[in-house]
Amino acid sequence: MNKQGTIIIIDDNKGVLTAVQLLLKSYFSRVITLSSPVTLLATLRQEKAEVVLLDMNFTSGINNGNEGLFWLHEVKKQYPDLPVVLFTAYADIDLAVRGIKEGATNFIVKPWENEKLVETLLQAAGSLSPKEGKKSRKETSSASDMYWGNSNAMLQLRALIDKVAITDANILITGENGTGKEMLAREVHARSTRKTQEMVAVDMGAIPESLFESELFGHVKGSFTDAHADRAGKFEAADHSTLFLDEIGNLPYHLQAKLLTAIQRRSIVRVGSNESFPIDIRLICATNRNLQEMVHQGGFREDLLYRINTIHVEIPPLRERKEDIVPLAKLFISRFCKQYDKKPVTLSPEACSKLTEHPWYGNIRELEHAIEKAVIICDGNEIPAAIFQLTQSTNKTETPASTLEEMEIKMIRQTLDKCEGNLSAVAAQLGITRQTLYNKMKKFGL
């Protein structure tokens, strides 16, 4: 893909600016970063930008998003056709939606996923059509290609997928966070008879309860405040394709009946409408929770579990297939060297041993983040073991956390274990909202 022109990024966090600049320099000819929006209009007068990535909060202690909306309006006054993508925290999604209504092209949630960020910005800049979005992920990252490895557990899993992928059977994928459940879902879709259509993925844990029906089933114009036009939901978008519902175990009990009804009837009704739309989907769900145990405890509907669990697939954690760790690390090294325009590097023997011995409680996602950081930091042709600063344990004998981030990770993990994965209980015990908890889990790869 040819590089686009200029992108301007405005964020008061220098770490964010550096990380995004490194990521985007492979896709844009020029990446301009600003730590304050005060000079944004002057910069736009001097530079012809294809897209602007604008944070929503700049003043310490003020997190209402009004600053971002103000500067969005200022940009749109002078440059009405310039795409502006908003950069926002998970808790401010409602503000980002308001920004879309007031002229923003799209929004990106922090902490971001690199592939999604690149895809969104390229679409805004006009180099990708929306339908090409998912395709661009595969082009920009080899991580979307399933790596099976050589462990017995993964070979058995592959044999099962070989049998069921071609069918339309509903599949439930379980496994710890970071084991690659969405990657496996995409592999199943790619082997199915529906592969000519794009798979539609929904993160059930990230949908606010108030938007559940609208997101999944769509709505009609005038059905609620700010519903200015008809909108199709995820079920309609996945018609004749695969619908992947990630984190299905986080769906509140009172909403599970609505999902069950749509699955049973194979039809949906948009919010505010009486008209039923037939849907033809292949359903794949995923969770890191024990749904059978949740059924016993009254947290998950048994009839819904039967519907989504025609075929059950369990992905083993990375620590149980140590022979796959170094090959996976090498794949990530190759990808990130290309992504960050770095010369090819290798792992030292000591680094290979260190990676193999680490328990990887965050699984493939944790390994990926560790390799990405190592590739960015490494100056030579070989990555030494010392570059990997890995937390060695999560049990009671672990050494005290030395940073605030390590303390947060430790506390969240302990509370998750204590509450057996019940996110609402974990959030209540930690004194934070469920959305904040989910945000932190995504950030730390938990």
TAJOJO-V143476 format. One record per backbone hydrogen bond with DSSP energy under -1.0 kcal/mol. CO is the residue of the C=O (numbers start at 1). NH is the residue of the N-H. E is the energy in kcal/mol with one decimal. If there is no record, write none. Layout:
BEGIN
co nh e
CO NH E
CO NH E
END
This chain:
BEGIN
co nh e
4 29 -3.2
5 30 -2.0
6 50 -3.1
6 51 -1.1
7 32 -2.9
8 53 -3.0
9 34 -3.0
10 55 -2.2
13 17 -2.2
14 18 -2.4
15 19 -2.3
16 20 -2.6
17 21 -2.3
18 22 -2.3
19 23 -1.8
20 24 -2.7
21 25 -1.4
24 27 -2.0
24 28 -2.0
27 4 -3.0
30 7 -2.2
32 9 -3.1
34 11 -2.3
37 40 -1.7
39 43 -2.3
40 44 -2.5
41 45 -1.6
43 47 -2.4
51 8 -1.8
52 85 -3.4
53 10 -2.8
54 87 -3.1
56 68 -2.0
59 62 -2.2
65 69 -1.9
66 70 -2.5
67 71 -2.5
68 72 -2.0
69 73 -2.2
70 74 -2.1
71 75 -2.3
72 76 -2.4
73 77 -1.9
74 78 -1.3
75 79 -3.2
79 82 -1.7
83 52 -2.1
84 105 -2.8
85 54 -2.9
86 108 -3.0
87 56 -1.2
88 110 -3.0
89 92 -1.7
90 93 -1.5
92 96 -2.0
93 97 -2.6
94 98 -1.9
95 99 -2.3
96 100 -2.0
97 101 -1.8
98 102 -1.2
99 104 -2.7
100 103 -1.4
106 86 -2.4
108 88 -2.7
113 117 -2.7
114 118 -2.6
115 119 -2.5
116 120 -2.6
117 121 -2.3
118 122 -2.5
119 123 -2.2
120 124 -2.2
121 125 -2.2
122 127 -2.0
129 132 -1.5
130 133 -1.2
132 136 -2.4
133 137 -1.2
134 138 -1.2
135 139 -1.7
136 140 -2.4
137 141 -1.2
141 144 -1.0
142 145 -1.8
151 155 -2.1
152 156 -2.3
153 157 -1.8
154 158 -2.4
155 159 -1.9
156 160 -1.8
157 161 -2.4
158 162 -2.4
160 164 -1.9
161 165 -2.4
164 167 -1.2
170 311 -1.7
171 285 -2.8
172 313 -3.1
173 287 -1.9
174 315 -2.8
176 179 -1.5
178 364 -1.0
178 365 -1.2
180 184 -2.1
181 185 -2.1
182 186 -2.4
183 187 -1.7
184 188 -2.5
185 189 -2.4
186 190 -2.5
187 191 -1.1
189 192 -1.4
192 195 -1.1
194 197 -2.0
200 244 -3.2
202 204 -1.0
202 246 -2.7
203 206 -1.5
208 211 -1.8
209 212 -1.2
211 215 -2.8
212 216 -2.4
213 217 -2.9
214 218 -1.3
215 234 -2.2
216 235 -2.3
218 271 -2.8
219 231 -3.0
220 223 -1.9
224 227 -2.2
226 228 -1.7
227 222 -3.1
231 219 -2.0
233 237 -2.1
234 238 -1.6
236 239 -1.6
238 241 -2.5
241 282 -1.9
242 200 -2.7
243 284 -2.5
244 202 -2.9
245 286 -2.0
246 204 -2.2
247 250 -1.8
248 251 -1.5
252 255 -1.5
255 259 -1.6
256 260 -2.6
257 261 -2.3
258 262 -1.6
259 263 -2.1
260 264 -2.8
261 265 -2.5
262 266 -1.3
266 279 -2.6
268 277 -3.4
270 273 -2.1
271 220 -2.1
277 268 -2.4
280 240 -3.6
282 243 -2.6
283 171 -1.8
284 245 -2.6
285 173 -3.2
286 248 -2.5
287 175 -1.1
289 291 -1.2
290 294 -2.0
291 295 -2.2
292 296 -1.8
293 297 -1.7
294 299 -3.3
295 298 -1.1
301 305 -2.0
302 306 -2.2
303 307 -1.4
304 308 -2.0
305 309 -1.1
311 172 -3.0
313 174 -3.0
317 320 -1.6
318 321 -1.9
321 324 -2.1
322 325 -1.5
324 328 -1.9
325 329 -2.4
326 330 -2.4
327 331 -1.7
328 332 -2.3
329 333 -2.4
330 334 -2.2
331 335 -2.0
332 336 -2.8
333 337 -2.3
334 338 -1.6
335 339 -2.4
336 340 -2.4
337 342 -2.9
346 383 -3.6
348 352 -2.3
349 353 -2.0
350 354 -2.4
351 355 -2.6
352 356 -2.2
353 357 -2.0
354 358 -1.2
360 363 -1.8
362 366 -1.1
363 367 -2.2
364 368 -2.8
365 369 -2.2
366 370 -2.3
367 371 -2.5
368 372 -2.6
369 373 -2.2
370 374 -2.0
371 375 -2.7
372 376 -2.0
373 377 -2.3
374 378 -2.8
381 346 -2.0
383 348 -2.2
384 387 -1.1
385 388 -1.8
388 390 -1.1
395 398 -1.6
403 407 -2.0
404 408 -2.3
405 409 -2.5
406 410 -2.6
407 411 -2.6
408 412 -2.7
409 413 -2.6
410 414 -2.4
411 415 -2.2
412 416 -2.6
413 417 -2.3
414 418 -2.3
415 419 -2.6
416 421 -2.5
419 422 -1.6
421 423 -1.0
422 426 -2.4
423 427 -2.7
424 428 -2.1
425 429 -2.3
426 430 -2.2
427 431 -1.0
427 432 -2.2
433 437 -2.3
434 438 -2.4
435 439 -2.3
436 440 -2.3
437 441 -2.4
438 442 -2.1
439 443 -2.1
440 444 -2.6
441 446 -2.3
END
